[in-house]
């Protein structure tokens, strides 16, 4: 492995123009493909294996066109204090608003609240529903203006008017200015770390090229493979994160080899052969984690995982080819200014901050280990109260009209009004379908926690009916979740009495089912990913305890990060400091995302840090000294990489949407815990206590596992046989 990558690095350095032009051509080709490819399908994500999805499928089969996903607007009217919406003046204003909203060319229907009986009991609140023939993304500005002008006229009449639904929904923004600040901080960290504009800019440039190739490829293949427009979200995040990290590792090792006196081409080859080997195996662990998303059984997650895995593979290939090529363009430019003046770098000095910290931990391994485990364990305690769900308009800022419409409906019609349950009854085998549906309707209506049920609506064949049940509690409440389970639990008795079957669905039930599916899949996902990663790390480190320690540390950091997310976004601790206005359940996919992304970054840091320790140990250092050597050369780079990721992820905390804040916060604290607590404290403490046992492996297992030269032992043997004064051309012929 090391020899192959060494030759590849030298080749890329020597043929830098060809390599650079090749990547430009690749980017141009996939970019052209993305521009000319058909638009990505706007397919709704399916969730196989859950009841609510089965009910949706049955509705599509028995009620053709009933589940059409055209845009809609729920216009909520609230009368001034002391007045009613049924008063003559208010009623006239509402009727006029509905009539004008119906004038849009893309409007399918606009139903007055007085016609649909959508008026609250105290007559303080009413709502009108406007549906469109096209999806929200296809609405014209003219139709949107027609609706907003009609709403403004109602407001001018003295009514409070807010709008929910998809027609005028505000799109969630990313970090905005905060994200830009995060990227600027990342660039500053690189500049401080390397002391060179070229060294700081190179990782950013190659990462951007990698993400560009990945995203263009996804867009090109979107229509062929059925990828949606959201598939590339995870690919972008991980492609950028891993792309920067891998380039930083290669550049750092190149500078180190230059510090030892190697010529630029030889240094590039050695960097690719040593740090490049670590990059390959770090990338493999990330790919394992992302491919493991298929275990969850959700097609959307599977596609996102495989797309992101492809982005990571591209990041690895770029780090092994384009980075050495660009080093060929700036062989001295990536060195610090002081190093260029002296002609020799002080990279990895004998007594730098990394080595001093390692010696501190080696002198006090037990207190450091106990402090790290106790601290992360304490932060992980809130995970025991983890509640998964999918937030809707209630999680949006109160500055949005959707949130205010949600609150007005909850106040006027009850908290459960915003999340009705849809009951689909299959009465095809019942002796009297209408009587069977009526019985089911009555029994569900009598269930404790149900406020009301609507009249059942039959399909043309008369064998299937649909009706709604409004819960007493809010959609994200645990009481609503318990109600869904109660209705389903009493189903066998009801079905045996009527001869008809029914299923509970709707957005609220779907969110509950998805949350349960994600929660059930989390443990199998962890077992598969961590198990395969341990096997891979055993091949890399030729050890049993080091991979187990790596997996244990990763689990600690992920649980601590997830516990912090629960404490802030579910319990509300410090939520106001992040601008979070409403707390509630944690996004269903958050644990899976957190595990996948953080696992990738954690293994980056683990492989790069510990591979240097393994390299020093193989080359004769004592176990303790090997730990110091690993920190001397790698600690600063790992810290810099972690700070970069924290800066990028923290930028998402400045977003307006609570969900995006949650993702940014969770990823930022996960990197903080993993890089600074696990890798910088727990890892050296455990290795200090294990001593030589850390690198032990049974002989039979050592013979069984494939051997890969990650430490570059073959390169060191080569360098011992090659005269130190050999010219680069001589070296090339020697290694040919």
C-alpha positions in Angstrom: 0.0 0.0 0.0 2.6 2.5 1.1 4.9 1.8 -1.9 2.0 2.0 -4.4 0.9 5.4 -2.9 4.5 6.6 -2.8 4.8 6.0 -6.5 1.4 7.6 -7.2 2.4 10.7 -5.2 5.7 11.1 -7.0 4.0 10.6 -10.4 1.3 13.2 -9.6 4.0 15.6 -8.5 6.1 15.1 -11.6 3.1 15.1 -14.0 1.3 17.9 -12.2 0.0 19.6 -15.3 -1.6 16.4 -16.6 -3.2 15.7 -13.3 -4.5 19.2 -12.8 -5.9 19.3 -16.4 -7.4 15.9 -15.9 -9.3 17.0 -12.8 -10.4 20.2 -14.6 -11.7 18.0 -17.4 -13.5 15.8 -15.0 -15.1 18.7 -13.3 -16.1 20.2 -16.7 -17.5 16.9 -17.9 -19.7 16.2 -14.9 -20.7 19.9 -14.8 -21.9 19.7 -18.4 -23.7 16.5 -17.5 -25.4 18.2 -14.6 -26.5 21.2 -16.6 -27.9 19.0 -19.4 -29.4 16.3 -17.3 -33.2 16.2 -16.6 -34.3 17.8 -13.4 -34.1 15.7 -10.2 -37.4 14.0 -9.5 -39.4 15.5 -6.7 -40.4 12.2 -5.2 -41.9 11.9 -1.8 -39.8 9.7 0.5 -41.4 6.4 1.3 -41.0 4.5 4.5 -41.4 0.8 3.8 -42.5 -1.4 6.7 -44.5 1.1 8.7 -48.3 1.2 9.1 -48.8 4.8 8.1 -47.0 4.2 4.8 -49.2 1.1 4.1 -52.3 3.3 4.7 -51.0 6.0 2.3 -50.4 3.3 -0.3 -54.0 2.0 0.2 -55.4 5.5 -0.1 -53.5 6.0 -3.4 -54.9 2.7 -4.7 -58.5 3.1 -3.6 -58.8 6.9 -3.9 -56.9 7.8 -7.1 -55.7 11.4 -7.1 -56.8 12.0 -3.5 -53.2 12.2 -2.3 -52.1 14.7 -4.9 -49.4 16.9 -3.6 -50.4 20.3 -5.0 -49.6 23.4 -3.0 -52.0 24.6 -0.4 -52.6 27.6 1.8 -54.5 27.5 5.1 -55.5 31.1 5.7 -56.4 31.7 9.4 -58.6 34.6 10.4 -58.7 35.9 14.0 -61.3 38.5 15.0 -60.2 41.5 17.1 -60.6 41.2 20.8 -64.3 41.0 21.9 -65.5 40.4 18.3 -66.5 37.3 16.3 -65.6 36.3 12.8 -69.3 35.7 12.2 -70.0 39.4 12.6 -71.4 41.0 9.4 -68.3 43.2 8.7 -65.8 40.4 9.5 -67.7 37.8 7.6 -67.9 40.0 4.5 -64.1 40.7 4.7 -63.4 37.0 4.9 -65.7 36.1 2.1 -64.1 38.8 -0.1 -60.6 37.5 0.7 -61.5 33.9 -0.2 -63.1 35.1 -3.5 -60.1 37.1 -4.5 -57.7 34.3 -3.5 -59.7 32.0 -5.8 -59.0 34.2 -8.7 -55.5 32.9 -9.2 -54.9 31.0 -12.5 -53.4 28.0 -10.7 -56.0 27.7 -8.0 -57.9 24.4 -7.9 -60.3 25.4 -5.1 -60.9 28.0 -2.4 -63.3 27.0 0.3 -64.9 29.6 2.6 -64.8 28.8 6.4 -68.5 29.4 6.6 -69.2 26.9 3.8 -66.8 24.3 5.3 -67.9 25.0 8.9 -64.3 25.9 9.8 -65.2 28.3 12.6 -64.2 27.8 16.2 -66.8 27.3 18.9 -66.3 30.7 20.3 -66.3 32.2 16.8 -63.1 34.0 17.4 -61.1 32.1 14.8 -61.8 30.7 11.3 -59.8 29.3 8.5 -60.1 29.0 4.7 -58.3 26.4 2.6 -56.9 27.3 -0.8 -55.5 24.4 -2.9 -53.5 24.7 -6.1 -53.1 22.6 -9.2 -49.3 22.7 -9.0 -46.7 22.1 -6.4 -45.4 24.9 -4.3 -42.1 25.2 -6.3 -44.1 25.7 -9.5 -46.4 28.5 -8.3 -46.0 31.7 -10.3 -45.2 35.0 -8.6 -48.5 36.3 -10.0 -50.5 33.6 -8.1 -48.6 34.2 -4.9 -49.2 37.9 -5.2 -52.9 37.3 -5.7 -53.0 35.5 -2.4 -50.9 37.9 -0.5 -52.9 40.9 -1.8 -56.1 39.2 -0.7 -54.7 38.6 2.7 -53.5 42.1 3.1 -57.0 43.5 2.4 -58.3 41.3 5.2 -55.7 42.7 7.5 -56.5 46.2 6.5 -60.1 45.5 7.6 -58.9 44.9 11.2 -58.7 41.1 11.1 -55.5 39.2 12.2 -54.6 37.0 9.2 -51.8 34.4 9.1 -51.0 31.7 6.5 -50.0 28.1 6.9 -49.4 25.4 4.4 -46.9 25.1 1.6 -47.9 27.9 -0.9 -46.2 30.8 0.9 -44.0 28.8 3.2 -40.6 30.4 4.0 -37.8 28.2 2.9 -35.3 27.3 5.7 -32.0 29.1 5.3 -28.7 27.7 6.2 -26.3 29.5 8.4 -26.4 32.7 6.4 -23.8 35.3 7.7 -22.9 33.0 10.6 -22.0 30.2 8.2 -19.8 32.6 6.2 -18.1 33.6 9.5 -17.6 29.9 10.2 -15.8 29.3 6.9 -13.7 32.4 7.4 -12.7 31.1 10.8 -11.8 27.8 9.1 -9.5 29.6 6.7 -7.9 31.6 9.6 -7.3 28.3 11.5 -5.5 26.9 8.4 -3.5 30.0 8.0 -2.4 30.0 11.6 -1.7 26.3 11.5 0.5 26.4 8.4 1.7 29.9 8.4 1.2 30.1 4.6 -1.5 31.3 2.3 -0.8 28.5 -0.2 -0.9 25.8 2.5 -4.1 27.3 3.9 -5.8 27.7 0.6 -4.8 24.3 -0.9 -7.1 22.1 1.3 -10.0 24.5 0.7 -9.4 24.5 -3.0 -9.2 20.7 -3.4 -12.2 20.2 -1.1 -14.3 22.6 -3.2 -13.3 20.8 -6.3 -14.1 17.4 -4.8 -17.6 18.6 -3.7 -18.1 20.2 -7.1 -17.4 16.8 -8.8 -19.5 14.9 -6.3 -22.6 17.2 -6.6 -22.4 17.5 -10.4 -22.2 13.7 -10.6 -25.2 13.3 -8.3 -27.2 15.8 -10.4 -26.2 14.0 -13.6 -27.3 10.6 -12.3 -30.4 12.0 -10.4 -33.0 11.0 -13.0 -31.3 7.7 -13.8 -30.9 6.5 -10.3 -34.0 8.2 -8.8 -32.0 10.5 -6.6 -34.0 13.5 -5.2 -32.8 17.0 -4.8 -32.1 16.4 -1.1 -29.8 13.4 -1.7 -26.7 15.6 -1.9 -27.1 17.3 1.5 -25.1 14.7 3.4 -22.6 14.3 0.4 -21.9 18.0 0.5 -21.3 18.1 4.3 -19.1 15.1 4.4 -17.3 15.8 1.1 -16.3 19.2 2.4 -15.3 18.0 5.9 -13.3 14.9 4.7 -11.9 16.8 1.7 -10.4 19.4 3.9 -9.1 16.9 6.5 -7.5 14.6 4.0 -5.7 17.5 2.2 -4.5 18.9 5.6 -3.1 15.5 6.5 -1.1 15.2 3.2 0.1 18.8 3.3 1.2 18.5 6.9 3.2 15.3 6.2 4.8 16.9 3.1 6.0 19.8 5.3 7.3 17.3 7.8 9.3 15.4 5.1 10.7 18.6 3.8 11.8 19.4 7.4 13.8 16.2 7.3 15.7 17.4 4.2 13.9 15.5 1.4 13.6 17.1 -2.0 10.0 18.3 -2.9 9.2 15.4 -5.2 10.5 12.8 -2.7 8.6 14.6 0.1 5.4 14.4 -1.9 5.9 10.7 -2.5 6.6 10.0 1.1 3.6 12.1 2.2 1.3 10.1 -0.1 2.9 6.8 1.0 2.5 7.4 4.7 -0.2 10.0 5.4 -1.9 8.8 2.2 -2.2 5.3 3.6 -3.9 6.7 6.7 -6.3 8.7 4.4 -7.2 5.6 2.5 -8.2 3.7 5.6 -9.9 6.6 7.2 -11.9 7.0 4.0 -12.8 3.3 4.1 -14.2 3.6 7.6 -16.3 6.6 6.5 -17.6 4.7 3.5 -18.5 1.7 5.8 -20.5 4.1 8.0 -22.4 5.7 5.1 -23.0 2.4 3.3 -24.3 1.1 6.6 -27.3 3.5 6.4 -28.9 0.9 4.2 -29.4 -1.1 7.4 -32.1 1.4 8.4 -34.3 0.3 5.6 -35.3 3.7 4.4 -34.7 4.2 0.6 -34.0 7.9 1.0 -31.3 7.3 3.7 -29.8 4.5 1.6 -29.4 6.9 -1.4 -28.1 9.7 0.8 -25.6 7.3 2.4 -24.3 5.9 -0.9 -24.1 9.3 -2.5 -22.1 10.6 0.5 -19.9 7.6 0.3 -19.1 8.4 -3.3 -18.2 12.0 -2.3 -15.8 10.6 0.3 -14.2 8.3 -2.2 -13.7 11.3 -4.5 -12.2 13.2 -1.6 -9.7 10.4 -1.0 -8.7 10.2 -4.7 -8.2 14.0 -4.9 -6.0 13.9 -1.7 -3.8 11.2 -3.3 -3.5 12.8 -6.8 -4.5 16.5 -7.0 -3.0 17.5 -3.7 0.5 16.2 -4.6 0.1 17.8 -8.1 -0.7 21.1 -6.5 2.3 20.7 -4.2 4.3 20.5 -7.4 3.2 23.9 -8.4 4.0 25.4 -5.0 6.7 23.2 -3.5 8.0 26.0 -1.3 4.9 28.1 -1.1 3.2 25.6 1.3 6.0 26.0 3.7 5.8 28.7 6.4 7.5 32.0 5.8 10.1 31.4 8.4 10.8 28.0 7.0 11.3 29.4 3.5 13.8 32.0 4.9 15.7 29.3 6.8 15.5 26.8 4.0 14.6 24.1 6.6 11.3 23.7 8.4 10.9 23.1 12.1 7.8 21.0 11.5 7.1 18.6 14.4 9.8 20.0 16.8 11.1 17.9 19.6 9.3 19.7 22.3 6.1 21.3 20.9 2.7 21.6 22.5 1.6 18.2 21.3 4.5 16.3 22.9 4.2 18.3 26.1 0.5 17.4 26.4 1.3 13.8 25.7 3.9 13.6 28.5 1.4 15.3 30.8 -1.2 12.5 30.1 1.4 9.8 30.3 2.4 10.9 33.8 -1.3 11.0 35.0 -3.2 8.4 32.8 -5.7 7.3 35.5 -7.0 10.8 36.5 -7.2 11.9 32.8 -9.0 8.7 31.8 -11.5 8.9 34.7 -12.1 12.6 34.1 -12.8 12.1 30.4 -15.1 9.1 30.9 -17.0 10.8 33.8 -17.4 14.0 31.9 -18.7 12.4 28.7 -20.8 10.0 30.7 -22.5 12.8 32.5 -23.2 14.7 29.3 -24.7 11.5 27.9 -27.3 11.1 30.7 -30.1 13.1 28.9 -30.0 10.5 26.1 -32.1 8.3 28.4 -35.0 10.7 27.9 -34.5 11.0 24.1 -37.8 11.6 22.3 -37.7 11.4 18.5 -40.2 13.1 16.2 -40.6 15.4 13.3 -41.3 19.0 14.1 -43.6 21.1 11.9 -44.7 24.8 12.0 -44.6 24.7 15.8 -40.8 24.6 15.7 -40.5 27.7 13.4 -39.7 31.1 14.8 -42.6 33.3 15.9 -41.5 35.8 13.3 -42.9 33.4 10.5 -46.5 33.6 9.6 -46.7 29.7 9.5 -45.8 29.6 13.2 -48.4 32.3 14.1 -51.0 30.5 12.0 -50.2 27.3 13.9 -50.6 29.0 17.3 -53.9 30.7 16.3 -55.4 27.4 15.2 -54.2 25.7 18.4 -55.8 28.4 20.5 -59.1 28.5 18.6 -59.6 24.8 17.8 -57.4 23.0 20.4 -53.8 21.8 20.3 -54.6 18.6 18.5 -56.3 20.3 15.6 -52.9 20.9 13.9 -52.2 17.1 13.8 -55.4 15.1 13.0 -55.1 11.4 12.6 -56.4 9.9 9.3 -58.1 6.5 9.7 -58.3 4.4 6.5 -60.9 1.6 6.7 -60.8 -1.4 4.3 -64.4 -2.7 4.5 -64.2 -4.9 1.4 -64.7 -8.1 3.4 -67.4 -6.7 5.8 -71.0 -7.9 5.4 -72.2 -4.3 5.7 -69.4 -1.9 4.8 -71.2 1.3 5.9 -72.3 -0.2 9.2 -68.7 -1.5 9.8 -67.2 2.0 9.1 -69.8 3.6 11.4 -68.9 1.2 14.2 -65.2 1.9 13.8 -65.8 5.6 13.7 -67.9 5.5 16.9 -65.3 3.4 18.8 -62.4 5.6 17.9 -64.4 8.7 18.7 -65.1 7.3 22.1 -61.4 6.6 22.8 -60.0 8.8 25.6 -57.9 11.6 24.1 -60.0 12.0 20.9 -61.8 15.3 20.7 -63.8 14.7 17.5 -64.1 12.6 14.4 -65.2 13.7 11.0 -67.8 12.0 8.8 -66.4 9.1 6.8 -65.9 9.5 3.1 -66.2 6.4 0.9 -64.5 5.7 -2.4 -66.6 5.1 -5.6 -66.4 1.4 -5.1 -67.8 1.7 -1.6 -65.3 -0.7 0.0 -62.9 1.9 1.5 -63.6 4.8 3.8 -61.5 7.6 5.3 -62.2 9.8 8.3 -60.2 12.1 10.6 -59.8 11.9 14.4 -58.6 15.1 16.2 -56.5 14.4 19.3 -56.8 16.4 22.4 -53.0 16.9 22.7 -50.5 18.5 20.3 -49.0 16.5 17.4 -45.6 16.2 19.1 -47.0 15.4 22.5 -46.3 12.0 24.2 -50.0 11.8 24.9 -50.7 11.8 21.1 -48.2 9.1 20.6 -49.8 7.1 23.4 -53.2 7.7 21.7 -52.0 6.3 18.4 -50.7 3.2 20.1 -54.0 2.8 22.1 -56.1 3.0 18.9 -53.9 0.4 17.2 -53.9 -1.7 20.3 -57.7 -1.9 20.4 -57.9 -2.7 16.7 -58.1 -6.6 16.9 -61.3 -6.3 19.0 -62.9 -3.8 16.7 -61.9 -5.6 13.5 -63.3 -9.0 14.8 -66.6 -7.2 15.6 -67.0 -5.5 12.3 -65.2 -7.7 9.7 -63.4 -4.6 8.4 -59.7 -3.6 8.9 -58.4 -0.1 9.5 -55.0 1.6 9.7 -54.0 4.9 11.3 -52.0 7.4 9.2 -51.7 11.1 8.6 -48.7 13.3 9.1 -48.8 12.9 12.9 -49.0 9.1 12.8 -46.4 9.0 10.0 -43.9 11.1 12.2 -44.5 8.7 15.1 -43.9 5.7 13.0 -40.8 7.1 11.4 -39.4 8.0 14.8 -39.9 4.5 16.0 -38.4 3.0 12.9 -35.3 5.2 13.3 -35.0 4.4 17.0 -35.3 0.6 16.3 -32.7 0.9 13.6 -30.1 2.8 15.6 -28.6 -0.2 17.5 -28.3 -2.5 14.5 -26.7 0.4 12.6 -24.2 1.0 15.3 -23.4 -2.7 15.6 -22.8 -3.1 11.8 -20.8 0.1 11.5 -18.7 -0.3 14.6 -18.1 -4.0 14.0 -16.9 -3.5 10.5 -14.8 -0.5 11.5 -13.1 -2.6 14.2 -12.2 -5.2 11.7 -10.7 -2.6 9.4 -8.8 -0.9 12.2 -7.4 -4.3 13.2 -5.9 -4.6 9.7 -4.5 -1.1 9.9 -3.0 -1.2 13.5 -2.4 -5.0 13.8 -4.0 -4.8 17.3 -7.2 -5.8 19.0 -7.3 -3.3 21.9 -6.6 -0.2 19.8 -9.7 -0.7 17.6 -11.9 -1.5 20.5 -10.7 1.6 22.3 -11.4 3.6 19.2 -15.0 2.3 19.0 -15.5 2.9 22.7 -14.3 6.5 22.5 -16.5 7.1 19.5 -19.6 5.8 21.3 -18.8 8.0 24.3 -18.5 11.2 22.2 -21.6 10.5 20.1 -23.7 9.8 23.2 -22.4 12.9 24.9 -23.2 15.0 21.8 -26.7 13.5 21.6 -27.2 14.1 25.3 -26.2 17.7 24.8 -28.8 18.0 21.9 -31.5 16.6 24.2 -30.6 19.0 27.0 -30.8 22.0 24.8 -33.4 21.3 22.2 -35.7 19.0 24.2 -35.3 20.1 27.8 -34.5 23.8 26.9 -31.3 24.2 28.8 -29.6 27.3 27.3 -32.0 27.2 24.4 -32.5 30.9 24.4 -28.7 31.5 24.0 -29.0 29.7 20.6 -32.2 31.5 19.6 -34.3 28.4 20.0 -37.9 29.6 20.8 -39.7 26.2 21.1 -38.4 22.9 22.5 -39.7 19.5 21.5 -38.8 16.1 20.2 -35.4 15.6 18.5 -35.6 15.2 14.7 -36.0 11.5 13.9 -33.0 11.2 11.7 -30.7 13.2 14.0 -29.1 10.2 15.8 -28.5 8.4 12.5 -27.0 11.6 10.9 -24.9 12.2 14.0 -23.5 8.7 14.1 -22.7 8.7 10.4 -21.0 12.1 10.1 -19.2 12.0 13.5 -18.0 8.4 12.9 -16.4 9.6 9.7 -14.6 12.5 11.3 -13.7 10.5 14.4 -12.0 7.8 12.4 -10.1 10.5 10.4 -8.6 11.7 13.7 -8.1 8.3 15.1 -6.3 6.8 12.1 -4.1 9.9 11.5 -3.2 10.2 15.2 -2.7 6.6 16.1 -1.1 5.6 12.8 1.8 8.0 13.7 2.1 6.2 17.1 2.0 2.8 15.4 4.6 4.0 12.9 6.9 5.2 15.7 6.4 1.9 17.6 7.2 -0.2 14.6 10.4 1.8 14.0 11.7 1.1 17.5 10.1 3.6 19.9 8.9 2.4 23.3 5.1 2.4 23.8 5.1 5.6 25.8 7.6 7.3 23.5 5.5 6.3 20.5 2.5 8.1 22.0 4.7 11.2 22.4 5.9 10.9 18.8 2.4 10.6 17.5 1.3 13.7 19.3 4.4 15.6 18.3 3.7 15.3 14.6 -0.1 14.9 14.5 -1.7 16.7 17.4 -1.6 20.2 15.9 -3.0 19.0 12.6 -5.8 17.0 14.3 -6.7 20.0 16.5 -6.7 22.3 13.4 -8.9 19.9 11.5 -11.3 19.7 14.4 -11.4 23.5 14.8 -12.2 23.8 11.1 -15.1 21.4 11.3 -16.4 23.0 14.5 -16.3 26.4 12.8 -18.1 25.2 9.7 -20.8 23.3 11.7 -21.3 26.1 14.2 -22.2 28.3 11.3 -25.5 26.4 11.0 -26.4 27.4 14.5 -27.1 30.8 13.1 -29.9 29.5 10.9 -33.5 30.5 11.5 -34.8 27.0 11.5 -34.6 25.0 14.8 -33.9 21.8 12.9 -30.8 23.3 11.2 -29.7 24.8 14.5 -30.0 21.3 16.0 -27.9 19.7 13.3 -25.2 22.4 13.5 -25.0 22.3 17.3 -25.0 18.5 17.5 -22.2 18.1 14.9 -20.1 20.9 16.4 -20.2 19.6 20.0 -19.7 16.0 18.7 -16.4 17.1 17.0 -15.5 19.0 20.2 -15.9 16.0 22.4 -14.3 13.5 20.0 -11.3 15.5 19.0 -10.4 17.2 22.3 -11.7 14.8 24.9 -11.5 11.3 23.3 -8.5 11.6 20.9 -6.5 14.1 22.9 -7.1 12.7 26.4 -8.7 9.3 26.5 -6.6 7.8 23.7 -3.2 8.6 25.2 -4.4 7.7 28.7 -5.6 4.2 27.6 -2.4 3.6 25.5 -0.3 4.6 28.5 -2.0 2.1 30.7 -1.9 -0.7 28.1 1.7 -0.3 27.2 2.9 -3.0 24.8 -0.4 -4.8 25.2 -2.0 -2.1 23.1 -0.2 -3.5 20.0 -0.7 -7.2 20.7 -2.4 -9.5 18.3 -2.6 -13.3 18.4 -0.3 -14.8 15.8 -3.0 -16.8 14.2 -5.1 -13.7 13.7 -2.1 -11.7 12.4 -1.5 -14.4 9.8 -5.2 -14.4 8.9 -5.6 -10.7 8.3 -4.2 -9.1 5.1 -1.0 -7.1 5.6 -1.0 -3.5 4.5 2.1 -1.3 5.0 0.4 1.8 6.5 3.5 2.7 8.5 5.6 3.0 5.4 8.1 0.3 6.5 9.0 -0.5 2.9 9.7 3.2 2.3 12.1 3.4 5.2 13.9 0.3 4.0 14.1 1.8 0.5 15.5 5.1 1.8 18.1 3.2 3.7 19.4 1.7 0.5 19.3 4.9 -1.6 22.2 7.3 -1.2 21.2 10.4 0.6 22.7 12.6 -2.1 20.8 10.9 -4.9 19.1 13.3 -7.3 15.4 13.1 -7.8 15.9 11.5 -11.2 18.1 8.8 -9.7 15.5 8.1 -7.0 12.8 7.8 -9.6 14.8 5.1 -11.5 15.6 3.3 -8.2 11.9 3.1 -7.3 10.7 2.3 -10.8 
